[in-house]
Amino acid sequence: MSAASQDAQGIDEPRPGRQRRRRRIWTVVILIVIAFLVAVCWVGLRAITVKNGLVESQDLIAEIQGGGDVNDVLPELSESAASAGAAASDPVWWVMEWVPVVGDNLRGVRLAAQSLDALVNGVALPVMGDEDSKGSITERLLDATDDQAQHVTELADGLESVSKSPFLVSVVRDGVDQVDEVMSAAAPMIAVLPTLLGGDGERNYLLVFQNNAETLALGGSAAAQTLVKVDEGSIAIGAQGDSGNYQNGVAVDVDVPPSAIELYTSYLVDHINTSMSRPDFPTAAKIMRAWWQRDIADDEITGVISIDPLALSRILKATGPIELASGEVLSEENAVSLLLSEVYGRWDSYKEPELVDGFFADTAAAVFDKIASGDFDLKDMMWAITESASQGSVLAWSDDAQVAAAIDGERISGVLPTDNSDATTVGIYFNNSNGSKIDYFTETATTATATCEAGDTTFTATGSLTLPLTQRQAEALPRYVQSMTFGARFRDWIFIYGPPGTTLTDATFNGDEVSVMHRDIDDLGRPVVAFEAWFDPGDSIDVTATFVGSDGDYGPLALQTNPMVRGEKPVVTDDCAG
């Protein structure tokens, strides 16, 4: 056989081999397609389970939000959340998440289902417990959050990432965004709760009670304090202090900027009652801690928490009425009037301050014992704290970096925003400057407007104050309620903080004895105008400040003010929005 023939034969012989290889390739392709179709069908069936579980969970959550009994709804919610979470955790589902476009939708659904499962079955159910649950609610909360903190953080990070995908279909995006909003708020708090609850060792917190009858920017006079000790979820009251325990007139050693002293005088640091004058809770918290450590005890204090009777009345909705040592009953209906008005008619605080201080101390202890026991409705308590924090009636500060990061930018931190990116915030604050307790009766209103023209944005803020009493009614008030120096005549300092990056252009007022005290001071990175207003029973006064900003990137207009007993809801008009 010639060489050419051999070569030709060599070329022809492999053809059956190539055909076999083609058949094997096609077989593999077909098997892959079949496997893919089976996987799609499988995931589709699992998706139905996930969808049903999520829908049921959303309905049950809505039922709780509508006032349903948590204890009745939680077992069913636990089952539906667990069903959705388990179905979305299937290995085949995870593999399908790698498919382009479709995978992002599957990942979003899985993370939403697992997040709901973690919050309900990992945290809520163990904390709510049942008849066989051991430990107080705070001890169970410590155990649950310590166990779930890392998992919840990972889920929250995953949701935030997938929410940015351009491939999410509308129904998935809506669900992901909804759960992402919840997780972005819950995850940081769940992460820090083990530390807050003493999981890493005992921690001391200074609990400060503010008195809205003597209003200040952050709430009111801060003459009563309690040291709270937390260790492994167990909470106990330590020492208690009141204004009589402190060296008023001798400044504490706290570094505050000159602008704060110029606006609020040395009283900010040398009189404990006026520590809450500046609308910046970190400033107040450090001052309060310094007072305690200098004059009461050199305790290590890692955080300061403030609460007022407005918040307490909401908390009493969760705890129910509480019997006091005096024999009377404190409830959500009478807390504000009893603590901010009636108590001053029982005892003369000038002659018998120990009786008034003792009443406040007994009340604080009774409420604290009730809360520490865990004997309250958790849903109502969450509402009470959330609502109070949004109104500035609950404030918190910590020198722990992780805790500080968790509350950064939230209203509970008591910090005005440093820029206008998320919101353009104006602050209007009424500060009682004569030591009276008249603000149980005063009525306040605040408004802010934004208008845009020719490249400039103009912000106008107005604060109004009225004392709807007759002269006779005011003169009949207890001496401690009237002005310490001026009797039935009163004085307020009203501070208006403009948005960062703006300039004060005008300050106007009406009222017989109103004047501008300061208009050339910047504080907290903002222009400030301060008014002094004298008023008598029946008087009404208004103060207005105008600020202008040029070529700025301004977020939606927002307005902050004091938590007042009789304060109207702030009114905001943003003509520049949209």
C-alpha positions as CSV (number, residue, x, y, z in Angstrom):
1,M,0.0,0.0,0.0
2,S,1.3,3.4,-0.9
3,A,2.0,6.1,1.6
4,A,-0.8,8.2,0.1
5,S,-3.3,5.4,0.6
6,Q,-2.2,4.9,4.1
7,D,-2.6,8.6,4.8
8,A,-6.1,8.6,3.3
9,Q,-7.1,5.6,5.3
10,G,-5.8,7.3,8.5
11,I,-8.0,10.3,7.8
12,D,-11.1,8.3,7.2
13,E,-10.9,6.0,10.2
14,P,-11.5,8.6,13.0
15,R,-14.9,9.6,11.6
16,P,-16.9,7.2,13.8
17,G,-14.9,8.5,16.8
18,R,-15.8,12.0,16.0
19,Q,-19.5,11.1,15.7
20,R,-19.4,9.3,19.0
21,R,-17.8,12.3,20.6
22,R,-20.6,14.5,19.1
23,R,-23.2,12.2,20.4
24,R,-21.6,12.3,23.9
25,I,-21.5,16.1,23.7
26,W,-25.1,16.4,22.7
27,T,-26.1,13.9,25.4
28,V,-24.3,16.0,28.0
29,V,-25.9,19.2,26.6
30,I,-29.4,17.5,26.7
31,L,-28.7,16.3,30.3
32,I,-27.6,19.7,31.3
33,V,-30.7,21.3,29.7
34,I,-32.9,18.7,31.4
35,A,-31.2,19.3,34.7
36,F,-31.6,23.0,34.3
37,L,-35.3,22.6,33.5
38,V,-35.7,20.3,36.5
39,A,-33.9,22.9,38.6
40,V,-36.1,25.7,37.3
41,C,-39.2,23.7,38.0
42,W,-37.9,22.8,41.5
43,V,-37.0,26.4,42.3
44,G,-40.3,27.5,40.9
45,L,-42.1,25.1,43.3
46,R,-39.9,26.3,46.2
47,A,-40.6,29.9,45.1
48,I,-44.3,29.3,45.5
49,T,-43.6,28.1,49.1
50,V,-41.4,31.2,49.7
51,K,-44.0,33.5,48.3
52,N,-46.8,32.0,50.4
53,G,-44.7,32.2,53.5
54,L,-43.7,35.8,52.9
55,V,-47.3,36.9,52.1
56,E,-48.6,35.2,55.2
57,S,-45.8,36.8,57.3
58,Q,-46.6,40.2,55.9
59,D,-50.3,39.8,56.7
60,L,-49.5,38.7,60.2
61,I,-47.1,41.6,60.8
62,A,-49.8,43.9,59.6
63,E,-52.2,42.3,62.0
64,I,-49.7,43.0,64.9
65,Q,-49.2,46.6,63.7
66,G,-53.0,47.0,63.7
67,G,-53.2,46.1,67.3
68,G,-53.4,42.3,67.2
69,D,-52.1,40.3,70.2
70,V,-48.5,39.5,69.7
71,N,-48.7,36.3,71.8
72,D,-51.5,35.0,69.6
73,V,-50.0,36.0,66.3
74,L,-46.3,35.1,66.9
75,P,-46.6,31.3,66.7
76,E,-48.2,31.5,63.3
77,L,-45.8,34.2,62.2
78,S,-42.9,32.0,63.3
79,E,-44.2,29.1,61.2
80,S,-44.7,31.1,58.0
81,A,-41.3,32.9,58.4
82,A,-39.6,29.6,59.0
83,S,-41.3,28.0,56.0
84,A,-40.2,30.9,53.7
85,G,-36.7,30.9,55.0
86,A,-36.2,27.1,54.7
87,A,-37.6,27.0,51.2
88,A,-35.2,29.7,50.0
89,S,-32.2,28.0,51.6
90,D,-32.4,25.0,49.2
91,P,-29.0,24.1,47.6
92,V,-30.6,24.1,44.1
93,W,-31.9,27.6,44.8
94,W,-28.4,28.7,45.7
95,V,-26.9,27.3,42.5
96,M,-29.6,29.0,40.4
97,E,-28.6,32.4,42.0
98,W,-25.5,32.2,39.7
99,V,-27.6,32.5,36.6
100,P,-27.3,36.0,35.1
101,V,-30.2,38.4,35.6
102,V,-32.5,35.8,37.2
103,G,-30.0,35.0,39.9
104,D,-30.2,38.5,41.4
105,N,-34.0,38.1,41.8
106,L,-33.6,34.7,43.4
107,R,-30.9,36.1,45.7
108,G,-33.1,39.0,46.7
109,V,-36.0,36.7,47.5
110,R,-33.8,34.3,49.5
111,L,-32.2,37.1,51.6
112,A,-35.6,38.7,52.3
113,A,-37.0,35.3,53.5
114,Q,-34.0,34.5,55.6
115,S,-34.0,38.0,57.1
116,L,-37.6,37.7,58.2
117,D,-36.9,34.2,59.6
118,A,-33.9,35.5,61.5
119,L,-35.8,38.4,63.0
120,V,-38.9,36.4,64.0
121,N,-37.5,33.0,64.9
122,G,-34.0,34.0,65.8
123,V,-34.8,37.1,67.9
124,A,-38.5,37.8,68.5
125,L,-39.7,34.3,69.4
126,P,-36.9,33.6,71.9
127,V,-37.3,37.0,73.5
128,M,-41.1,36.8,73.8
129,G,-40.7,33.3,75.1
130,D,-43.5,31.2,76.6
131,E,-44.4,30.0,80.1
132,D,-41.3,27.8,80.2
133,S,-38.9,30.5,79.3
134,K,-36.1,31.3,81.8
135,G,-34.6,34.6,82.7
136,S,-35.9,38.1,82.4
137,I,-36.8,39.7,79.0
138,T,-33.4,41.5,79.0
139,E,-31.5,38.3,79.7
140,R,-33.4,36.5,76.9
141,L,-32.7,39.5,74.6
142,L,-29.0,39.3,75.3
143,D,-28.9,35.6,74.5
144,A,-30.9,36.0,71.3
145,T,-29.0,39.0,69.9
146,D,-25.6,37.5,70.9
147,D,-26.6,34.3,68.9
148,Q,-28.0,36.2,65.9
149,A,-25.9,39.3,65.6
150,Q,-23.4,38.1,63.0
151,H,-26.0,36.3,60.9
152,V,-28.3,39.3,60.9
153,T,-25.5,41.6,59.9
154,E,-24.5,39.4,57.0
155,L,-28.1,39.2,55.8
156,A,-28.4,43.0,56.0
157,D,-25.2,43.5,54.1
158,G,-26.4,41.1,51.4
159,L,-29.8,42.8,51.1
160,E,-28.2,46.2,50.8
161,S,-26.0,44.9,48.0
162,V,-28.7,43.1,46.0
163,S,-31.1,46.0,46.3
164,K,-28.7,47.9,44.0
165,S,-29.1,45.4,41.2
166,P,-30.6,46.8,38.0
167,F,-32.1,43.4,37.2
168,L,-34.7,43.1,39.9
169,V,-38.2,42.9,38.7
170,S,-40.7,45.3,40.3
171,V,-42.4,42.8,42.6
172,V,-39.1,41.5,43.9
173,R,-37.6,45.0,44.2
174,D,-40.6,46.2,46.3
175,G,-40.2,43.2,48.7
176,V,-36.4,43.6,48.9
177,D,-36.7,47.3,49.6
178,Q,-39.3,46.8,52.3
179,V,-37.2,44.2,54.1
180,D,-34.0,46.1,53.5
181,E,-35.5,49.1,55.3
182,V,-36.3,47.0,58.3
183,M,-32.9,45.3,58.4
184,S,-30.9,48.4,57.9
185,A,-32.5,49.7,61.1
186,A,-32.5,46.4,63.0
187,A,-29.1,45.0,62.2
188,P,-27.0,47.7,63.8
189,M,-29.0,47.6,67.0
190,I,-28.9,43.8,67.2
191,A,-25.2,44.0,66.7
192,V,-24.6,46.3,69.6
193,L,-27.3,44.9,72.1
194,P,-24.9,42.2,73.5
195,T,-22.5,45.0,74.4
196,L,-25.2,47.3,75.7
197,L,-26.7,44.5,77.9
198,G,-23.4,43.7,79.6
199,G,-22.6,40.6,77.6
200,D,-18.9,41.7,77.7
201,G,-18.9,42.7,81.4
202,E,-20.8,45.1,83.6
203,R,-21.7,48.5,82.2
204,N,-22.9,51.6,83.9
205,Y,-25.4,54.0,82.4
206,L,-26.6,57.4,83.8
207,L,-30.3,57.8,83.4
208,V,-31.3,61.4,83.3
209,F,-34.9,62.6,83.9
210,Q,-35.8,65.9,82.1
211,N,-38.6,68.2,83.3
212,N,-40.6,69.6,80.4
213,A,-42.3,72.1,82.8
214,E,-39.0,74.0,82.7
215,T,-38.2,73.6,79.1
216,L,-34.8,73.6,77.5
217,A,-33.6,72.8,74.0
218,L,-33.2,69.0,74.7
219,G,-36.3,68.7,76.8
220,G,-36.0,70.5,80.2
221,S,-34.3,70.9,83.5
222,A,-32.2,67.8,84.3
223,A,-32.2,67.7,88.1
224,A,-32.8,64.0,88.8
225,Q,-30.4,61.2,87.8
226,T,-30.1,57.4,88.4
227,L,-27.1,55.1,87.9
228,V,-28.2,51.9,86.1
229,K,-25.9,48.8,86.3
230,V,-26.2,46.2,83.5
231,D,-24.4,42.8,83.7
232,E,-25.2,39.7,81.6
233,G,-28.6,41.1,80.8
234,S,-29.5,41.7,84.5
235,I,-30.4,45.3,85.3
236,A,-30.2,47.0,88.7
237,I,-30.5,50.5,90.1
238,G,-27.4,52.0,91.7
239,A,-27.2,55.5,93.4
240,Q,-29.6,58.3,92.7
241,G,-28.9,62.0,92.6
242,D,-30.8,65.3,92.5
243,S,-29.9,69.0,92.3
244,G,-29.2,69.2,96.1
245,N,-26.2,66.8,95.7
246,Y,-24.3,69.0,93.3
247,Q,-22.0,72.0,93.7
248,N,-24.0,74.4,91.6
249,G,-22.0,77.4,90.7
250,V,-18.8,75.5,90.3
251,A,-18.2,74.5,86.7
252,V,-17.4,70.9,85.7
253,D,-14.3,70.2,83.7
254,V,-15.8,69.6,80.2
255,D,-14.5,71.0,77.0
256,V,-17.2,72.9,75.2
257,P,-16.7,75.4,72.3
258,P,-16.7,79.2,73.0
259,S,-19.9,79.5,70.9
260,A,-21.8,77.4,73.3
261,I,-20.8,79.5,76.3
262,E,-21.5,82.7,74.4
263,L,-25.1,81.5,73.6
264,Y,-26.0,79.7,76.8
265,T,-23.6,81.4,79.3
266,S,-21.5,79.6,81.9
267,Y,-24.8,78.1,83.3
268,L,-24.3,75.4,80.7
269,V,-21.5,74.0,82.7
270,D,-21.8,75.4,86.2
271,H,-25.5,74.7,87.0
272,I,-26.7,71.1,86.6
273,N,-30.4,72.0,85.8
274,T,-29.4,73.9,82.6
275,S,-27.1,71.2,81.2
276,M,-29.7,70.5,78.5
277,S,-29.7,74.1,77.1
278,R,-27.7,73.4,73.9
279,P,-29.4,71.3,71.2
280,D,-26.6,68.7,71.1
281,F,-27.0,65.7,73.4
282,P,-23.4,64.6,73.3
283,T,-22.5,67.9,74.9
284,A,-25.2,67.5,77.6
285,A,-24.3,63.8,78.2
286,K,-20.6,64.6,78.8
287,I,-21.6,67.5,81.1
288,M,-24.0,65.3,83.1
289,R,-21.4,62.5,83.4
290,A,-18.9,65.0,84.7
291,W,-21.3,66.3,87.3
292,W,-21.9,62.7,88.5
293,Q,-18.3,61.6,88.6
294,R,-17.2,64.8,90.4
295,D,-20.0,65.2,93.0
296,I,-21.7,61.8,93.4
297,A,-19.2,59.0,92.7
298,D,-16.3,58.3,90.4
299,D,-18.2,55.5,88.6
300,E,-17.2,54.5,85.1
301,I,-20.1,55.6,82.9
302,T,-20.2,54.3,79.3
303,G,-23.5,55.9,78.3
304,V,-26.1,58.5,79.2
305,I,-29.8,58.1,78.5
306,S,-32.4,60.8,78.8
307,I,-36.1,60.4,79.3
308,D,-39.0,62.8,80.1
309,P,-42.6,62.5,81.4
310,L,-43.9,62.6,77.8
311,A,-42.0,59.4,77.0
312,L,-42.9,58.0,80.4
313,S,-46.6,58.3,79.7
314,R,-46.1,56.3,76.5
315,I,-44.1,53.7,78.3
316,L,-46.9,53.3,80.9
317,K,-49.1,52.2,78.0
318,A,-46.8,49.2,77.7
319,T,-46.4,48.5,81.4
320,G,-49.9,49.4,82.6
321,P,-50.6,51.5,85.7
322,I,-47.9,51.3,88.4
323,E,-48.6,51.7,92.1
324,L,-46.2,54.2,93.8
325,A,-44.9,54.1,97.4
326,S,-47.3,56.9,98.2
327,G,-50.2,54.6,97.4
328,E,-51.4,56.4,94.3
329,V,-51.3,54.9,90.9
330,L,-49.3,56.3,88.0
331,S,-50.8,55.7,84.5
332,E,-50.4,56.9,81.0
333,E,-53.4,59.3,81.6
334,N,-52.0,61.1,84.7
335,A,-48.2,60.8,84.4
336,V,-47.6,64.2,82.7
337,S,-50.0,66.2,84.9
338,L,-48.8,64.5,88.1
339,L,-45.1,64.9,87.5
340,L,-45.1,68.3,85.8
341,S,-47.8,70.1,87.7
342,E,-49.7,68.5,90.6
343,V,-46.6,67.6,92.6
344,Y,-45.7,71.3,93.0
345,G,-49.1,72.0,94.6
346,R,-48.5,69.3,97.2
347,W,-45.2,70.5,98.6
348,D,-43.3,73.8,98.6
349,S,-40.2,72.9,96.7
350,Y,-38.3,75.9,98.3
351,K,-39.2,74.7,101.9
352,E,-39.4,70.9,101.4
353,P,-37.2,70.0,98.4
354,E,-36.5,66.6,99.9
355,L,-40.2,65.7,99.6
356,V,-40.4,66.6,96.0
357,D,-37.1,65.0,95.2
358,G,-38.1,61.9,97.1
359,F,-41.4,61.6,95.2
360,F,-39.5,61.8,91.9
361,A,-36.9,59.2,93.1
362,D,-39.7,56.8,94.3
363,T,-41.5,57.2,91.0
364,A,-38.3,56.5,89.0
365,A,-37.6,53.4,91.1
366,A,-41.1,52.0,90.7
367,V,-41.1,52.5,86.9
368,F,-37.6,51.1,86.6
369,D,-38.5,48.0,88.6
370,K,-41.5,47.4,86.4
371,I,-39.5,47.6,83.2
372,A,-36.6,45.6,84.6
373,S,-39.0,42.8,85.5
374,G,-40.0,42.4,81.9
375,D,-43.7,42.7,82.8
376,F,-44.8,44.7,79.9
377,D,-46.2,44.4,76.4
378,L,-43.2,44.3,74.0
379,K,-45.1,45.7,71.0
380,D,-46.3,48.7,73.0
381,M,-42.9,49.2,74.5
382,M,-41.3,49.3,71.1
383,W,-43.9,51.8,69.9
384,A,-43.3,53.9,73.1
385,I,-39.5,54.1,72.6
386,T,-39.7,54.6,68.9
387,E,-42.3,57.3,69.1
388,S,-40.6,59.0,72.0
389,A,-37.2,58.9,70.2
390,S,-38.7,60.5,67.1
391,Q,-40.0,63.4,69.2
392,G,-36.8,63.9,71.1
393,S,-38.2,62.6,74.4
394,V,-35.7,59.7,74.6
395,L,-32.0,60.5,73.8
396,A,-28.9,58.4,74.1
397,W,-25.2,58.8,74.0
398,S,-22.3,56.4,74.4
399,D,-18.5,56.6,74.3
400,D,-18.5,53.1,72.8
401,A,-17.6,53.5,69.1
402,Q,-19.8,50.6,67.9
403,V,-22.8,51.9,69.8
404,A,-22.2,55.5,68.6
405,A,-22.1,54.3,65.0
406,A,-25.4,52.4,65.4
407,I,-27.3,55.5,66.4
408,D,-25.4,58.0,64.2
409,G,-27.8,60.1,62.2
410,E,-30.8,58.9,64.2
411,R,-33.0,61.4,66.1
412,I,-32.3,59.5,69.4
413,S,-28.6,60.6,69.2
414,G,-29.8,64.2,69.8
415,V,-27.4,65.6,67.1
416,L,-28.4,68.1,64.4
417,P,-27.3,66.9,61.0
418,T,-23.9,68.4,59.9
419,D,-24.9,68.8,56.3
420,N,-28.0,69.0,54.1
421,S,-27.5,65.8,52.0
422,D,-30.4,63.8,53.5
423,A,-32.4,66.6,54.9
424,T,-32.1,70.4,55.3
425,T,-32.9,70.8,59.0
426,V,-33.8,74.0,60.8
427,G,-34.0,74.0,64.6
428,I,-36.3,76.2,66.8
429,Y,-35.8,75.9,70.6
430,F,-37.6,77.5,73.6
431,N,-35.4,77.8,76.7
432,N,-37.0,78.8,80.0
433,S,-34.5,81.3,81.4
434,N,-36.1,82.2,84.7
435,G,-36.3,79.0,86.6
436,S,-40.1,78.7,86.6
437,K,-42.2,75.6,85.9
438,I,-44.6,77.5,83.7
439,D,-44.1,75.4,80.6
440,Y,-46.7,72.9,81.7
441,F,-49.1,75.7,80.6
442,T,-47.3,77.5,77.7
443,E,-48.4,76.7,74.1
444,T,-45.8,76.7,71.3
445,A,-45.9,76.4,67.5
446,T,-43.1,76.2,64.9
447,T,-43.1,76.6,61.2
448,A,-40.4,76.5,58.5
449,T,-40.5,77.3,54.8
450,A,-38.1,77.0,51.8
451,T,-38.4,79.0,48.6
452,C,-36.1,79.0,45.6
453,E,-35.5,82.0,43.3
454,A,-32.6,83.0,41.0
455,G,-30.2,80.4,42.3
456,D,-30.8,81.2,45.9
457,T,-32.7,79.2,48.5
458,T,-34.4,81.1,51.3
459,F,-35.3,79.4,54.6
460,T,-37.7,81.1,57.0
461,A,-38.4,79.8,60.5
462,T,-40.9,81.1,63.0
463,G,-41.4,80.2,66.6
464,S,-44.6,81.2,68.5
465,L,-45.3,81.1,72.3
466,T,-48.5,81.8,74.1
467,L,-49.4,81.7,77.8
468,P,-53.2,81.1,77.9
469,L,-53.7,82.0,81.6
470,T,-55.2,85.1,83.2
471,Q,-53.2,87.2,85.5
472,R,-55.3,85.9,88.4
473,Q,-54.7,82.2,87.4
474,A,-51.0,82.8,87.1
475,E,-50.7,84.5,90.5
476,A,-52.6,81.6,92.1
477,L,-50.0,79.1,90.9
478,P,-47.6,77.6,93.5
479,R,-44.6,79.8,94.2
480,Y,-42.2,77.2,92.7
481,V,-44.2,77.2,89.4
482,Q,-44.0,81.0,89.1
483,S,-40.8,82.7,88.0
484,M,-38.1,82.3,90.7
485,T,-37.3,86.0,90.6
486,F,-40.2,87.8,88.8
487,G,-43.3,86.1,90.1
488,A,-46.1,85.8,87.6
489,R,-43.9,87.2,84.8
490,F,-41.8,85.1,82.6
491,R,-38.9,85.0,80.2
492,D,-37.8,82.7,77.4
493,W,-34.7,82.6,75.3
494,I,-35.6,81.4,71.8
495,F,-32.8,80.0,69.6
496,I,-33.2,79.4,65.8
497,Y,-30.5,77.4,64.1
498,G,-30.3,77.8,60.3
499,P,-29.1,75.1,57.9
500,P,-25.4,74.5,57.5
501,G,-23.9,76.6,54.7
502,T,-26.5,79.4,54.9
503,T,-26.3,83.0,56.1
504,L,-28.6,84.8,58.5
505,T,-30.2,87.7,56.6
506,D,-33.0,88.8,58.9
507,A,-34.4,88.5,62.4
508,T,-37.8,89.9,63.2
509,F,-40.3,89.6,66.1
510,N,-43.5,90.9,67.6
511,G,-44.3,91.3,71.3
512,D,-44.0,94.2,73.7
513,E,-40.7,93.1,75.2
514,V,-38.8,91.0,72.6
515,S,-35.3,91.6,71.4
516,V,-32.4,90.0,69.6
517,M,-29.6,88.9,71.9
518,H,-27.2,87.3,69.4
519,R,-27.2,87.2,65.6
520,D,-23.5,86.9,64.7
521,I,-22.6,83.5,66.3
522,D,-22.2,80.2,64.5
523,D,-22.7,77.0,66.7
524,L,-22.8,73.4,65.7
525,G,-21.7,74.4,62.2
526,R,-24.8,76.6,61.7
527,P,-25.8,80.3,61.9
528,V,-27.8,81.0,65.0
529,V,-30.0,83.9,66.1
530,A,-31.1,84.2,69.8
531,F,-34.1,86.1,71.0
532,E,-35.0,87.2,74.5
533,A,-38.8,87.3,75.1
534,W,-40.6,88.6,78.2
535,F,-44.2,87.7,78.5
536,D,-47.1,88.0,80.9
537,P,-50.2,85.8,81.3
538,G,-52.4,86.1,78.2
539,D,-49.5,87.2,76.0
540,S,-48.4,85.8,72.6
541,I,-45.1,86.4,70.9
542,D,-43.5,85.4,67.6
543,V,-39.9,85.4,66.5
544,T,-38.7,84.8,62.9
545,A,-35.3,84.2,61.3
546,T,-34.5,84.1,57.6
547,F,-31.5,82.3,56.2
548,V,-30.2,82.3,52.6
549,G,-28.1,79.7,50.8
550,S,-26.6,79.9,47.3
551,D,-26.1,77.1,44.8
552,G,-26.4,74.4,47.5
553,D,-27.5,70.8,47.3
554,Y,-30.4,70.9,49.8
555,G,-32.3,67.9,50.9
556,P,-36.0,68.0,51.9
557,L,-36.7,70.6,54.5
558,A,-37.1,69.4,58.1
559,L,-37.7,71.1,61.4
560,Q,-36.7,70.1,64.9
561,T,-37.9,71.6,68.2
562,N,-38.3,70.9,71.9
563,P,-40.6,68.1,73.1
564,M,-43.2,70.4,74.7
565,V,-46.3,69.5,76.8
566,R,-48.5,71.7,74.7
567,G,-46.5,72.0,71.5
568,E,-48.2,71.9,68.1
569,K,-46.7,69.6,65.5
570,P,-44.1,71.4,63.4
571,V,-45.4,72.7,60.1
572,V,-43.0,72.5,57.1
573,T,-43.6,74.0,53.6
574,D,-40.9,73.2,51.0
575,D,-41.6,75.0,47.8
576,C,-38.2,73.8,46.4
577,A,-39.0,70.1,46.7
578,G,-39.2,68.1,43.5
